[in-house]
Amino acid sequence: MAITRLKRKERKNRARANNRVARIKQLTKVPVIKNVDVEAIKASFAANAQN
């Protein structure tokens, strides 16, 4: 007896699963924490404002 595979449904289910995994990965992704010297940035803006 032949087996009929529902190819369109299979593709749709795979796409849903992949989208779900991608969404979860995006939500759990944490930005890189950089050590930023705020005072140095303010000083550079002040220097540029005077020029």
trRosetta pair geometry for C-beta under 8 A, 3 or more apart (Angstrom, degrees):
i j d omega theta_ij theta_ji phi_ij phi_ji
5 10 6.7 -8 167 -26 100 142
6 9 3.9 3 134 33 118 120
6 10 6.0 143 93 -26 71 87
7 10 5.5 -55 -145 36 31 114
7 11 6.4 32 156 -19 65 103
8 11 5.8 -53 -152 34 31 111
8 12 6.4 31 151 -19 64 107
9 12 5.6 -55 -148 37 33 113
9 13 6.2 32 155 -19 67 106
10 13 5.9 -54 -146 36 29 109
10 14 6.4 29 155 -18 63 106
11 14 5.8 -56 -149 37 30 110
11 15 6.3 30 154 -20 65 107
12 15 5.7 -55 -148 36 30 111
12 16 6.4 32 153 -20 64 104
13 16 5.7 -51 -148 34 33 112
13 17 6.4 32 154 -18 65 105
14 17 5.7 -56 -149 37 32 111
14 18 6.2 29 154 -17 67 107
15 18 5.8 -55 -145 39 30 109
15 19 6.2 31 156 -20 65 107
16 19 5.8 -56 -147 37 28 110
16 20 6.3 31 154 -22 64 107
17 20 5.7 -54 -150 34 30 113
17 21 6.5 29 154 -17 65 105
18 21 5.8 -53 -148 37 33 110
18 22 6.2 33 153 -19 65 107
19 22 5.6 -55 -146 38 31 112
19 23 6.2 34 154 -22 65 105
20 23 5.7 -53 -148 34 29 112
20 24 6.5 28 154 -17 63 105
21 24 5.8 -55 -149 36 31 110
21 25 6.3 32 153 -19 65 106
22 25 5.7 -54 -148 37 31 112
22 26 6.3 33 153 -21 65 106
23 26 5.7 -54 -148 34 30 112
23 27 6.4 27 154 -17 64 107
24 27 5.8 -57 -148 37 31 109
24 28 6.3 14 159 -7 66 112
25 28 6.2 -67 -144 45 28 100
25 29 6.3 46 154 -46 64 99
26 29 5.7 -39 -149 6 30 119
36 41 7.1 5 172 -29 102 132
37 40 4.0 44 107 12 117 117
37 41 6.7 157 94 -16 66 83
38 41 5.7 -57 -154 35 36 112
38 42 6.4 36 151 -19 69 105
39 42 5.6 -52 -148 36 34 112
39 43 6.3 36 152 -21 65 105
40 43 5.6 -52 -148 35 32 113
40 44 6.5 33 153 -20 64 103
41 44 5.8 -53 -150 34 32 110
41 45 6.6 33 151 -18 64 103
42 45 5.8 -54 -152 35 33 111
42 46 6.4 33 151 -19 66 106
43 46 5.6 -53 -148 36 33 112
43 47 6.3 35 152 -20 66 105
44 47 5.6 -51 -147 36 34 113
44 48 6.4 32 154 -17 65 105
45 48 5.8 -56 -147 39 32 109
45 49 6.3 36 153 -25 65 105
46 49 5.6 -51 -147 31 31 114
46 50 6.7 29 155 -18 63 104
47 50 6.1 -57 -154 33 31 108
47 51 6.8 27 152 -19 63 107
48 51 5.8 -56 -150 33 36 110
